[in-house]
Amino acid sequence: QPSQIPTMTIPTIFLDKGFDAEQIKLLQHAAFDVGFFYLDGHGIDDAFLSQVFEQSAALFRLDNKQALADKVLNRGYTAMGEETLDPSVQTTGDTKEGYYIGKEIATTD
């Protein structure tokens, strides 16, 4: 039942307000207790953000996403159900796709 689904307010971090004690406390709460947050006041152009979302959607529409995975460096594409956030309470994988990025390093490191 939709009425039984818990809801919450997503914390918003305002980068243009500086990092005073209140913002730091909010960031810690968002990162450690909630797990995600909005960033506002970042100065990134809305048109550029729209392009990023368009490219993200195009990536996840690709048929050959598995070819984008690098299991050695834990980068690239992860399929629906491939990861399990909390195996102690989950019997199936997570209902999400993902694309991991990171600093480029040599495979010999």
C-alpha positions as CSV (number, residue, x, y, z in Angstrom):
1,Q,0.0,0.0,0.0
2,P,1.4,3.4,-1.0
3,S,0.3,4.9,2.3
4,Q,2.6,2.5,4.2
5,I,5.7,3.5,2.3
6,P,7.9,5.7,4.6
7,T,8.7,9.1,3.3
8,M,11.4,11.6,4.3
9,T,12.7,15.0,3.5
10,I,16.0,14.8,1.5
11,P,18.6,17.0,3.1
12,T,19.9,19.9,1.0
13,I,23.5,21.1,1.3
14,F,23.8,24.7,0.3
15,L,27.4,25.2,-1.0
16,D,27.0,28.9,-1.5
17,K,26.4,29.4,2.3
18,G,29.9,28.2,3.3
19,F,30.6,25.4,5.7
20,D,29.7,26.7,9.1
21,A,29.0,24.3,11.9
22,E,25.3,23.9,10.9
23,Q,26.1,23.0,7.3
24,I,28.8,20.5,8.5
25,K,26.4,18.9,10.9
26,L,23.7,18.6,8.1
27,L,26.3,17.1,5.7
28,Q,27.3,14.5,8.3
29,H,23.7,13.6,9.0
30,A,22.9,13.4,5.3
31,A,25.9,11.2,4.5
32,F,25.9,8.9,7.5
33,D,22.2,8.7,8.5
34,V,20.2,9.3,5.3
35,G,22.7,8.1,2.6
36,F,22.1,10.9,0.1
37,F,21.5,14.6,-0.3
38,Y,20.8,17.4,-2.7
39,L,23.5,19.9,-3.5
40,D,22.4,23.5,-4.1
41,G,24.4,26.6,-4.8
42,H,27.0,24.7,-6.7
43,G,27.1,27.1,-9.6
44,I,26.8,24.4,-12.3
45,D,24.8,25.7,-15.3
46,D,21.3,24.2,-15.7
47,A,21.9,23.6,-19.4
48,F,25.0,21.6,-18.6
49,L,23.2,19.5,-16.0
50,S,20.5,18.8,-18.5
51,Q,23.1,17.5,-21.0
52,V,24.6,15.3,-18.2
53,F,21.2,13.8,-17.5
54,E,20.6,13.2,-21.2
55,Q,23.9,11.4,-21.6
56,S,23.2,9.3,-18.5
57,A,19.9,8.3,-19.9
58,A,21.5,7.4,-23.3
59,L,24.1,5.3,-21.5
60,F,21.5,3.2,-19.6
61,R,19.6,2.7,-22.9
62,L,22.6,0.9,-24.5
63,D,22.2,-2.8,-25.3
64,N,25.8,-3.7,-24.6
65,K,26.3,-2.1,-21.2
66,Q,28.0,-5.2,-19.8
67,A,31.0,-4.4,-22.1
68,L,31.4,-1.2,-20.1
69,A,32.2,-3.1,-16.9
70,D,35.7,-3.5,-15.4
71,K,35.4,-6.0,-12.6
72,V,39.1,-5.8,-11.8
73,L,39.0,-2.1,-10.9
74,N,35.4,-2.0,-9.9
75,R,34.5,0.5,-12.5
76,G,31.9,0.8,-15.1
77,Y,28.5,-0.7,-15.4
78,T,26.7,-2.9,-12.8
79,A,23.4,-4.6,-13.8
80,M,20.1,-4.7,-12.0
81,G,20.3,-7.2,-9.2
82,E,24.1,-7.5,-9.5
83,E,24.8,-5.9,-6.1
84,T,23.3,-6.5,-2.7
85,L,23.5,-3.6,-0.3
86,D,22.5,-5.5,2.8
87,P,22.7,-9.3,2.4
88,S,21.6,-9.8,6.0
89,V,18.1,-8.7,5.1
90,Q,18.0,-9.1,1.3
91,T,17.3,-12.3,-0.6
92,T,17.8,-10.8,-4.0
93,G,20.0,-8.1,-5.5
94,D,19.4,-4.4,-5.5
95,T,16.8,-3.0,-7.9
96,K,19.2,-0.5,-9.5
97,E,21.7,-0.2,-12.3
98,G,24.9,1.8,-11.7
99,Y,27.9,3.1,-13.4
100,Y,31.0,3.6,-11.2
101,I,33.8,6.0,-12.0
102,G,37.1,6.7,-10.2
103,K,40.6,7.9,-10.6
104,E,42.4,6.1,-13.4
105,I,45.1,3.8,-12.1
106,A,47.2,1.2,-13.8
107,T,46.0,-2.4,-13.5
108,T,49.4,-3.3,-12.0
109,D,48.9,-1.0,-8.9
